[in-house]
Amino acid sequence: MLSMEQLAELRDAQGPLFDELFLEYMIQHHTGAVVMVEELFSYDGAAQGVSTYKLASDIQVDQRTEIARMQQMLNER
């Protein structure tokens, strides 16, 4: 989740600066989701239900893929 300061910074940004901040903050947000899944999987007995395990696994894979894509977009700037 973005801080109020980060939201204000994003709101006030324009053009290429907005794009860069948006990507940086989305990477931060997606990284938080990956950390949450890793934390879940670190507990014995967690995510034992098939649906929960599948959802968490999908989130982990999808978010990592999106992070890599956004990082590539930043690197190409």
N, CA, C and O atoms as CSV, one atom per row, in Angstrom:
chain,resi,resn,atom,element,x,y,z
A,1,MET,N,N,0.846,-1.179,0.000
A,1,MET,CA,C,0.000,0.000,0.000
A,1,MET,C,C,0.886,1.236,0.000
A,1,MET,O,O,1.900,1.289,0.696
A,2,LEU,N,N,0.497,2.208,-0.775
A,2,LEU,CA,C,1.268,3.437,-0.845
A,2,LEU,C,C,0.948,4.338,0.337
A,2,LEU,O,O,-0.167,4.347,0.859
A,3,SER,N,N,1.956,5.090,0.738
A,3,SER,CA,C,1.748,6.077,1.792
A,3,SER,C,C,0.993,7.268,1.205
A,3,SER,O,O,0.895,7.407,-0.014
A,4,MET,N,N,0.472,8.108,2.059
A,4,MET,CA,C,-0.209,9.315,1.591
A,4,MET,C,C,0.764,10.202,0.815
A,4,MET,O,O,0.387,10.837,-0.170
A,5,GLU,N,N,2.006,10.239,1.261
A,5,GLU,CA,C,3.027,11.033,0.576
A,5,GLU,C,C,3.275,10.497,-0.837
A,5,GLU,O,O,3.386,11.268,-1.790
A,6,GLN,N,N,3.361,9.184,-0.961
A,6,GLN,CA,C,3.576,8.582,-2.277
A,6,GLN,C,C,2.376,8.825,-3.197
A,6,GLN,O,O,2.548,9.108,-4.383
A,7,LEU,N,N,1.178,8.717,-2.657
A,7,LEU,CA,C,-0.021,8.982,-3.459
A,7,LEU,C,C,-0.042,10.425,-3.951
A,7,LEU,O,O,-0.398,10.690,-5.099
A,8,ALA,N,N,0.342,11.358,-3.074
A,8,ALA,CA,C,0.394,12.767,-3.465
A,8,ALA,C,C,1.454,12.988,-4.532
A,8,ALA,O,O,1.242,13.738,-5.485
A,9,GLU,N,N,2.597,12.331,-4.368
A,9,GLU,CA,C,3.670,12.456,-5.353
A,9,GLU,C,C,3.196,11.944,-6.717
A,9,GLU,O,O,3.464,12.564,-7.746
A,10,LEU,N,N,2.507,10.835,-6.717
A,10,LEU,CA,C,1.990,10.265,-7.961
A,10,LEU,C,C,0.920,11.174,-8.569
A,10,LEU,O,O,0.895,11.391,-9.781
A,11,ARG,N,N,0.052,11.695,-7.732
A,11,ARG,CA,C,-1.012,12.587,-8.202
A,11,ARG,C,C,-0.436,13.828,-8.886
A,11,ARG,O,O,-0.974,14.300,-9.888
A,12,ASP,N,N,0.656,14.348,-8.339
A,12,ASP,CA,C,1.238,15.585,-8.855
A,12,ASP,C,C,2.183,15.372,-10.039
A,12,ASP,O,O,2.536,16.330,-10.726
A,13,ALA,N,N,2.588,14.151,-10.276
A,13,ALA,CA,C,3.544,13.858,-11.353
A,13,ALA,C,C,2.841,13.875,-12.707
A,13,ALA,O,O,1.640,13.627,-12.814
A,14,GLN,N,N,3.628,14.176,-13.730
A,14,GLN,CA,C,3.098,14.188,-15.091
A,14,GLN,C,C,4.109,13.569,-16.036
A,14,GLN,O,O,5.304,13.505,-15.747
A,15,GLY,N,N,3.602,13.115,-17.172
A,15,GLY,CA,C,4.468,12.621,-18.238
A,15,GLY,C,C,5.356,11.467,-17.808
A,15,GLY,O,O,4.918,10.562,-17.098
A,16,PRO,N,N,6.618,11.506,-18.249
A,16,PRO,CA,C,7.549,10.410,-17.954
A,16,PRO,C,C,7.767,10.179,-16.455
A,16,PRO,O,O,7.979,9.045,-16.026
A,17,LEU,N,N,7.715,11.255,-15.660
A,17,LEU,CA,C,7.886,11.091,-14.216
A,17,LEU,C,C,6.738,10.276,-13.641
A,17,LEU,O,O,6.954,9.413,-12.790
A,18,PHE,N,N,5.518,10.543,-14.099
A,18,PHE,CA,C,4.373,9.755,-13.638
A,18,PHE,C,C,4.574,8.285,-13.978
A,18,PHE,O,O,4.385,7.412,-13.131
A,19,ASP,N,N,4.957,8.018,-15.219
A,19,ASP,CA,C,5.157,6.633,-15.656
A,19,ASP,C,C,6.187,5.925,-14.787
A,19,ASP,O,O,5.980,4.785,-14.369
A,20,GLU,N,N,7.300,6.607,-14.516
A,20,GLU,CA,C,8.361,6.011,-13.702
A,20,GLU,C,C,7.886,5.736,-12.280
A,20,GLU,O,O,8.106,4.649,-11.745
A,21,LEU,N,N,7.237,6.718,-11.675
A,21,LEU,CA,C,6.731,6.530,-10.313
A,21,LEU,C,C,5.687,5.420,-10.266
A,21,LEU,O,O,5.695,4.594,-9.354
A,22,PHE,N,N,4.791,5.401,-11.247
A,22,PHE,CA,C,3.759,4.370,-11.291
A,22,PHE,C,C,4.387,2.982,-11.315
A,22,PHE,O,O,3.983,2.099,-10.559
A,23,LEU,N,N,5.373,2.791,-12.182
A,23,LEU,CA,C,6.037,1.487,-12.275
A,23,LEU,C,C,6.760,1.146,-10.977
A,23,LEU,O,O,6.667,0.016,-10.497
A,24,GLU,N,N,7.477,2.108,-10.407
A,24,GLU,CA,C,8.193,1.856,-9.149
A,24,GLU,C,C,7.231,1.468,-8.035
A,24,GLU,O,O,7.498,0.541,-7.270
A,25,TYR,N,N,6.113,2.178,-7.946
A,25,TYR,CA,C,5.156,1.893,-6.879
A,25,TYR,C,C,4.401,0.589,-7.119
A,25,TYR,O,O,4.052,-0.107,-6.165
A,26,MET,N,N,4.148,0.254,-8.369
A,26,MET,CA,C,3.510,-1.028,-8.660
A,26,MET,C,C,4.453,-2.188,-8.351
A,26,MET,O,O,4.017,-3.233,-7.869
A,27,ILE,N,N,5.736,-2.007,-8.627
A,27,ILE,CA,C,6.718,-3.035,-8.260
A,27,ILE,C,C,6.714,-3.219,-6.752
A,27,ILE,O,O,6.728,-4.347,-6.259
A,28,GLN,N,N,6.696,-2.116,-6.022
A,28,GLN,CA,C,6.645,-2.174,-4.555
A,28,GLN,C,C,5.393,-2.921,-4.100
A,28,GLN,O,O,5.467,-3.780,-3.222
A,29,HIS,N,N,4.260,-2.599,-4.688
A,29,HIS,CA,C,2.989,-3.232,-4.328
A,29,HIS,C,C,3.011,-4.736,-4.629
A,29,HIS,O,O,2.613,-5.546,-3.792
A,30,HIS,N,N,3.471,-5.098,-5.812
A,30,HIS,CA,C,3.529,-6.505,-6.205
A,30,HIS,C,C,4.528,-7.278,-5.340
A,30,HIS,O,O,4.287,-8.436,-4.997
A,31,THR,N,N,5.633,-6.647,-4.993
A,31,THR,CA,C,6.617,-7.293,-4.119
A,31,THR,C,C,5.985,-7.615,-2.772
A,31,THR,O,O,6.267,-8.658,-2.182
A,32,GLY,N,N,5.137,-6.728,-2.290
A,32,GLY,CA,C,4.426,-6.985,-1.040
A,32,GLY,C,C,3.562,-8.232,-1.127
A,32,GLY,O,O,3.482,-8.998,-0.167
A,33,ALA,N,N,2.918,-8.443,-2.259
A,33,ALA,CA,C,2.096,-9.643,-2.445
A,33,ALA,C,C,2.955,-10.899,-2.442
A,33,ALA,O,O,2.574,-11.911,-1.853
A,34,VAL,N,N,4.112,-10.842,-3.096
A,34,VAL,CA,C,5.022,-11.995,-3.124
A,34,VAL,C,C,5.507,-12.310,-1.712
A,34,VAL,O,O,5.567,-13.477,-1.325
A,35,VAL,N,N,5.848,-11.297,-0.952
A,35,VAL,CA,C,6.304,-11.497,0.431
A,35,VAL,C,C,5.197,-12.136,1.264
A,35,VAL,O,O,5.464,-13.019,2.079
A,36,MET,N,N,3.962,-11.698,1.064
A,36,MET,CA,C,2.845,-12.280,1.817
A,36,MET,C,C,2.682,-13.765,1.512
A,36,MET,O,O,2.451,-14.563,2.420
A,37,VAL,N,N,2.800,-14.137,0.245
A,37,VAL,CA,C,2.685,-15.549,-0.135
A,37,VAL,C,C,3.844,-16.347,0.453
A,37,VAL,O,O,3.638,-17.442,0.978
A,38,GLU,N,N,5.051,-15.814,0.370
A,38,GLU,CA,C,6.205,-16.513,0.941
A,38,GLU,C,C,6.030,-16.702,2.445
A,38,GLU,O,O,6.378,-17.748,2.993
A,39,GLU,N,N,5.494,-15.690,3.102
A,39,GLU,CA,C,5.231,-15.785,4.543
A,39,GLU,C,C,4.187,-16.873,4.815
A,39,GLU,O,O,4.342,-17.668,5.741
A,40,LEU,N,N,3.141,-16.903,4.019
A,40,LEU,CA,C,2.107,-17.930,4.163
A,40,LEU,C,C,2.710,-19.320,4.042
A,40,LEU,O,O,2.454,-20.190,4.875
A,41,PHE,N,N,3.519,-19.528,2.994
A,41,PHE,CA,C,4.102,-20.846,2.758
A,41,PHE,C,C,5.163,-21.224,3.791
A,41,PHE,O,O,5.556,-22.387,3.867
A,42,SER,N,N,5.625,-20.274,4.576
A,42,SER,CA,C,6.651,-20.581,5.577
A,42,SER,C,C,6.064,-21.241,6.829
A,42,SER,O,O,6.808,-21.767,7.657
A,43,TYR,N,N,4.746,-21.215,6.970
A,43,TYR,CA,C,4.099,-21.805,8.140
A,43,TYR,C,C,3.639,-23.224,7.838
A,43,TYR,O,O,2.957,-23.469,6.843
A,44,ASP,N,N,4.015,-24.149,8.700
A,44,ASP,CA,C,3.545,-25.525,8.563
A,44,ASP,C,C,2.025,-25.547,8.664
A,44,ASP,O,O,1.443,-24.937,9.561
A,45,GLY,N,N,1.401,-26.243,7.755
A,45,GLY,CA,C,-0.046,-26.397,7.791
A,45,GLY,C,C,-0.814,-25.277,7.110
A,45,GLY,O,O,-2.041,-25.337,7.025
A,46,ALA,N,N,-0.118,-24.256,6.625
A,46,ALA,CA,C,-0.813,-23.153,5.957
A,46,ALA,C,C,-1.105,-23.521,4.505
A,46,ALA,O,O,-0.389,-24.317,3.897
A,47,ALA,N,N,-2.143,-22.943,3.973
A,47,ALA,CA,C,-2.541,-23.124,2.569
A,47,ALA,C,C,-2.720,-24.596,2.219
A,47,ALA,O,O,-2.272,-25.047,1.165
A,48,GLN,N,N,-3.375,-25.342,3.104
A,48,GLN,CA,C,-3.602,-26.762,2.861
A,48,GLN,C,C,-4.769,-27.008,1.922
A,48,GLN,O,O,-4.808,-28.023,1.226
A,49,GLY,N,N,-5.716,-26.086,1.899
A,49,GLY,CA,C,-6.841,-26.235,0.983
A,49,GLY,C,C,-6.374,-26.061,-0.454
A,49,GLY,O,O,-5.534,-25.207,-0.740
A,50,VAL,N,N,-6.911,-26.860,-1.347
A,50,VAL,CA,C,-6.493,-26.824,-2.749
A,50,VAL,C,C,-6.706,-25.432,-3.339
A,50,VAL,O,O,-5.822,-24.909,-4.017
A,51,SER,N,N,-7.850,-24.836,-3.094
A,51,SER,CA,C,-8.148,-23.516,-3.656
A,51,SER,C,C,-7.207,-22.450,-3.115
A,51,SER,O,O,-6.726,-21.600,-3.864
A,52,THR,N,N,-6.946,-22.498,-1.819
A,52,THR,CA,C,-6.048,-21.517,-1.206
A,52,THR,C,C,-4.633,-21.677,-1.728
A,52,THR,O,O,-3.968,-20.692,-2.047
A,53,TYR,N,N,-4.173,-22.914,-1.815
A,53,TYR,CA,C,-2.822,-23.169,-2.320
A,53,TYR,C,C,-2.689,-22.703,-3.769
A,53,TYR,O,O,-1.697,-22.073,-4.134
A,54,LYS,N,N,-3.685,-23.013,-4.586
A,54,LYS,CA,C,-3.638,-22.615,-5.999
A,54,LYS,C,C,-3.649,-21.101,-6.133
A,54,LYS,O,O,-2.873,-20.542,-6.908
A,55,LEU,N,N,-4.513,-20.438,-5.394
A,55,LEU,CA,C,-4.578,-18.980,-5.455
A,55,LEU,C,C,-3.242,-18.362,-5.055
A,55,LEU,O,O,-2.722,-17.495,-5.757
A,56,ALA,N,N,-2.689,-18.806,-3.934
A,56,ALA,CA,C,-1.416,-18.257,-3.458
A,56,ALA,C,C,-0.291,-18.532,-4.457
A,56,ALA,O,O,0.535,-17.658,-4.721
A,57,SER,N,N,-0.262,-19.723,-5.001
A,57,SER,CA,C,0.771,-20.067,-5.991
A,57,SER,C,C,0.632,-19.220,-7.250
A,57,SER,O,O,1.623,-18.733,-7.794
A,58,ASP,N,N,-0.601,-19.049,-7.704
A,58,ASP,CA,C,-0.845,-18.221,-8.889
A,58,ASP,C,C,-0.429,-16.774,-8.640
A,58,ASP,O,O,0.186,-16.142,-9.499
A,59,ILE,N,N,-0.762,-16.258,-7.474
A,59,ILE,CA,C,-0.374,-14.890,-7.127
A,59,ILE,C,C,1.141,-14.753,-7.159
A,59,ILE,O,O,1.673,-13.796,-7.722
A,60,GLN,N,N,1.828,-15.706,-6.558
A,60,GLN,CA,C,3.288,-15.649,-6.505
A,60,GLN,C,C,3.893,-15.627,-7.911
A,60,GLN,O,O,4.758,-14.800,-8.198
A,61,VAL,N,N,3.452,-16.514,-8.773
A,61,VAL,CA,C,3.990,-16.598,-10.137
A,61,VAL,C,C,3.613,-15.354,-10.939
A,61,VAL,O,O,4.462,-14.747,-11.591
A,62,ASP,N,N,2.337,-14.982,-10.887
A,62,ASP,CA,C,1.867,-13.843,-11.682
A,62,ASP,C,C,2.545,-12.542,-11.260
A,62,ASP,O,O,2.971,-11.752,-12.103
A,63,GLN,N,N,2.642,-12.327,-9.958
A,63,GLN,CA,C,3.237,-11.080,-9.483
A,63,GLN,C,C,4.725,-11.002,-9.829
A,63,GLN,O,O,5.223,-9.935,-10.188
A,64,ARG,N,N,5.425,-12.116,-9.723
A,64,ARG,CA,C,6.848,-12.118,-10.108
A,64,ARG,C,C,7.013,-11.826,-11.594
A,64,ARG,O,O,7.929,-11.105,-11.991
A,65,THR,N,N,6.133,-12.382,-12.409
A,65,THR,CA,C,6.180,-12.123,-13.850
A,65,THR,C,C,5.928,-10.646,-14.135
A,65,THR,O,O,6.625,-10.037,-14.947
A,66,GLU,N,N,4.943,-10.081,-13.474
A,66,GLU,CA,C,4.628,-8.672,-13.684
A,66,GLU,C,C,5.745,-7.767,-13.165
A,66,GLU,O,O,6.045,-6.743,-13.778
A,67,ILE,N,N,6.357,-8.134,-12.048
A,67,ILE,CA,C,7.492,-7.361,-11.529
A,67,ILE,C,C,8.615,-7.342,-12.556
A,67,ILE,O,O,9.192,-6.289,-12.827
A,68,ALA,N,N,8.924,-8.487,-13.121
A,68,ALA,CA,C,9.997,-8.568,-14.126
A,68,ALA,C,C,9.660,-7.702,-15.335
A,68,ALA,O,O,10.528,-7.010,-15.866
A,69,ARG,N,N,8.417,-7.738,-15.766
A,69,ARG,CA,C,8.006,-6.927,-16.918
A,69,ARG,C,C,8.121,-5.438,-16.609
A,69,ARG,O,O,8.624,-4.672,-17.430
A,70,MET,N,N,7.662,-5.028,-15.441
A,70,MET,CA,C,7.734,-3.613,-15.077
A,70,MET,C,C,9.177,-3.164,-14.888
A,70,MET,O,O,9.531,-2.041,-15.248
A,71,GLN,N,N,10.010,-4.034,-14.327
A,71,GLN,CA,C,11.423,-3.705,-14.166
A,71,GLN,C,C,12.078,-3.522,-15.533
A,71,GLN,O,O,12.896,-2.622,-15.722
A,72,GLN,N,N,11.719,-4.369,-16.469
A,72,GLN,CA,C,12.245,-4.239,-17.829
A,72,GLN,C,C,11.806,-2.907,-18.442
A,72,GLN,O,O,12.594,-2.234,-19.106
A,73,MET,N,N,10.561,-2.537,-18.217
A,73,MET,CA,C,10.071,-1.260,-18.737
A,73,MET,C,C,10.858,-0.095,-18.149
A,73,MET,O,O,11.191,0.853,-18.860
A,74,LEU,N,N,11.157,-0.164,-16.855
A,74,LEU,CA,C,11.963,0.887,-16.224
A,74,LEU,C,C,13.371,0.916,-16.802
A,74,LEU,O,O,13.919,1.987,-17.061
A,75,ASN,N,N,13.950,-0.253,-17.001
A,75,ASN,CA,C,15.320,-0.336,-17.519
A,75,ASN,C,C,15.425,0.195,-18.942
A,75,ASN,O,O,16.484,0.674,-19.349
A,76,GLU,N,N,14.341,0.115,-19.696
A,76,GLU,CA,C,14.337,0.581,-21.078
A,76,GLU,C,C,14.132,2.088,-21.194
A,76,GLU,O,O,14.220,2.643,-22.289
A,77,ARG,N,N,13.867,2.737,-20.100
A,77,ARG,CA,C,13.615,4.193,-20.115
A,77,ARG,C,C,14.892,4.971,-20.260
A,77,ARG,O,O,14.865,6.202,-20.290
